[in-house]
Amino acid sequence: MRSKQVFARIVYVAVLAGSVRAEQVQVDITGAVESNQIGSGAFGVVSAGDAAHMSFLLDSDLFANDPSFPTRGYAIDHASYALTLGAASVGLQDPFSAGQTPLFGVRDNDPAVDGFFLATNTALPTGVPLDEAGGFGPFVSNFLVTYGGDALPSLNILDAVGTYDFTGLSVFNWTVSDGPFDPLLVVFEQMTISVVPEPSTLVLFGASVLLLRRRRSAVV
């Protein structure tokens, strides 16, 4: 029931924000595989030391605030999500669990720390199910980073744009879990949150570069 309420709030916020231009936000998280005990399927080819990269897109206006905690969950664009570990690349569960929404959580002064997490709720880092079956249902992608209380000024994802690493980091957790077990561990290195330029901006930028090149050619 709570997951359905969260989804309803996300839709409601999106409708209310319709008159304001939303920004598309890209999240890129990198690290290295620490250990892997999964011996089959897509993750069976992953070895310790392999590069890890998780990426996905968000809409700055598509979110739900938690009713009890200073946290907010931004809906992850399902098709954009990719967890790449070495030669393996896995997306979100497809179709996603009925009544649930994959979320990128933001914490601001919760109660004295800031941070980010993956979940299907707005309060707790429960991870998001992947499109790869484990022994206890789908594998789950878990991610959590916790920083000091002055890392973020608000729950607005646009205020969180920037790069995060070990500076000020107090806790991190990056795993692929199978039921109660964490057979695959990843060491976090860096996370970048950035605004994706709109196509019109890219076209104008490209035209400016072309014009600049022509002017330089004329000078030469």
Secondary structure by P-SEA (a helix, b strand, c coil): caaaaaaaaaaaaaaaacccbbbbbbbbbbbbbcccccccccccccccccbbbbbbccccccccccccccbbbbbcccccbbbbcccccccccccccccbbbbbbbbcccccccccccccccccccccccccccccccbbbbbbbbbcccccccccccccccccccccccbbbbbbcccccccbbbbbcbbbbbbbbcaaaaaaaaaaaaaaaaaaaaac
